[in-house]
Amino acid sequence: MSVMSKYAPLWEYVENSREEKLMLTFSQIRDILGFDIDHSFLSYKKELTNYGYSVKKISMKNKNAEFVKENRQ
């Protein structure tokens, strides 16, 4: 039995966007998840590779995160 990550709704949102690059503000992420991201996000972000994306950049100053589609050969 697998446990669903608390960030799964965000990962699915990013995957379903089908964008090469996707920039989301922390506010948008909160709307998707129903809670604010915290330091645990840094640990959980590696799960996103299972959805074909990675977290490229997190800006605390601009309060946003950039997600990029991974090139799979």
N, C-alpha and C positions, 0 to 999 in steps of 0.2 A: 504494500500500500504506500503510495507516494503522498507526501504532504505538499499541498499547494502553497507556493510562496505568497507572502503578503503583497509582493510586487507583481504578481502574475497579471492583474488587470492592465498595468502599465506596459508590460512586455507585449501583451496581446494587442494593445492599442498601437504600439510602435510597429509591430509586425503587420497589422492590418492596414497601416498607412501606405505601405509599399513604396515609400519615398526613399531615395538614395541617402538624403540627409534630412533630419527632422529636428527642429529646435522647439523645445517646450519650456515655458516658464515654470517656476516652482508652483505658481498659482494654478496653471493648467494641470500640472501633475497632481496637485492636491484634489482638483475637481475629478480627475480620473480615478484616483485611489480612495478618496474620502478621508485622507489624512495627510499631514505634512511629511515630507521625506526627512530623515534624520541621518546620523552617522552610519546606521546599519545599511543604508543605501550603498555605501562603498563596498560592503561585503557582498551584498545581493546582486550588484550590477553584473557580475560575471555570469549570472543565469541568463542574461539577455542573449548570449551567444547561441543558446539553444533555439532561439527564435530568428537567427540569421542576422542579428544586429549587435553592435557594441556601443558602449557609452564613450564618445570621443572626448567630450569636455564637459566639466561641471564648473560653472562660474558662480561663486558665492556673491561676487560684486554685482553681477547683472541678474542674479537669481534665475538662472536658466541652465538647461542641460541640452547637449547636442548628442544626437544618436545617429549612427551611420550604418548603412547596410554593408555587410561583409561580402567581399568578393569570393565566392566559392567556385573553384575550378573543377 
